[in-house]
Amino acid sequence: MPETIASFGDRLRVLRKELGLQQRELAQHFNLSPSAIGGYERGLREPEINQLVAFADFFNVSVDYLLGRTSERRTADAFASAQVYEYADFLLTHTVSMNGQVLSMEDKRCLCDVAVGMFWLRLQEQR
């Protein structure tokens, strides 16, 4: 089922509740007032970029996820780490060469990343 939560305020509220935190507890962690958190959650206020990044780090999600631009919660680092396991078989068992030069493990990884990026772009175009 596709995710229906799209606004920053909705995402913040869901993430806060997932951790079992009250608005005042989250506010205290960030040295904010509970009304500031309530304002964010109701869409009455928008955080500055440094606050947005701090929220993303705290909840271990991407800024794009917080802003409702994607339903993918993982940060770029977490996503890249997951890719290592998906392509491990290919990287470890195949020799790949381009223009007669055998690619290093790092080069093969880069090639896989480009292919994945192109695949996801194509999927987005089809939607």
N, C-alpha and C positions, 0 to 999 in steps of 0.2 A: 504494500500500500504506500503511495507517495506521501511524503511529509507535507503537512499543510501549514506548519508554522513558518511564517515568512518575515515578520518584523523583528527588529533588534529587541524591542521590549518583550515580545513573546518568547524569543529565544533565551533572553536573560532570565526571565521568570522560570521557564522550564528547567534550565540548567541549575538555577539556585535551588529549586525544589528537589531536583534529583539528588542534590547533596544534603537535603534536609535542613537547609539554612533558612532562617527568617530574614526579612529585609534588613532588620537592624544588625544581624550578625554579619551579613555580607557588607553592609555599609561600614561597620566597625573595622572589618578587615582592610578596607580600602581608605579608611579615614574620611568617609563621607557621611552625610546625614541619611537616616532611613528615608526621609522624604525625597532625597536625590535618587535613591534606588527605585522608589515608587514612581517617581517622575519618568525615569528611564523605562520602566516596565509598562507604564500607561501611554508611552509615546509622547509625553509632554516635554521631555528633555532629550537631548542627544549628547553622548559623551564626546569629549575631545579625543583626538587620535591616541594620545598616550594612555588615556583611561581605557579606551577600546582594546588596545594591545594588552594592557594589564588584565582585563577581563578574559581575553582569549587565553593568555598564559595561565591564569588561575584555573579556568575550566578545561584547559588542555584541548582547545578547539581552535580552528582557524578563524581569523577575522572575517573572512568571507562567509563562514558559517554563521557567525554572530550577526552579520548584516543581512542574512537571508539570501545571499547570492548563490549558495549551494546547499545541498542537503548532506554533503560530505563533512563530517565533523573533524576528521583527522587533519592535523597540521601538515604542511608540506614535508617536514622531516619525518613524521610518522608515516606518511604515505610512501615516501621514498624507501624507508626501512622495510615496509611491507612488500615492496616490489622486489627486494632482494630475494625473498623466498619464492615468489612466483616465477622468477626467471632463473633460479639456481640451477635447475637441471640443464637448461640451455647453455648457460654460461660455463658450467663445469664439464659438459660432455661434448661440446661442439667446437671445432676449430673454425674460425671465421676469418676470411681474408678479403681485402679490398685492394685492387691494383697490385696484386701479388704480395702484399704485406699482411702477415698474420696479425690480427688485432689482439691487443692486450686485454686482460680481464676488464680493466677500466674502460677501454674503448668499446668492448662488447656491451658493457653496462650502459654506456652512453647511447649506443645504437638501439638498445631495447627501450630506453627512455624516450627517444625520438619516436619510435614506432608506437609506443603506448600513447604519447601525446597526439599523434596523428589519428589514431583509432578513436580517442575520446572526442576530438574535434569533429570527426565524421559522425559519431553518434549524436552529438549536439545539433549538427546540421539536419539530421534526419528527424529530430523532434519537432 
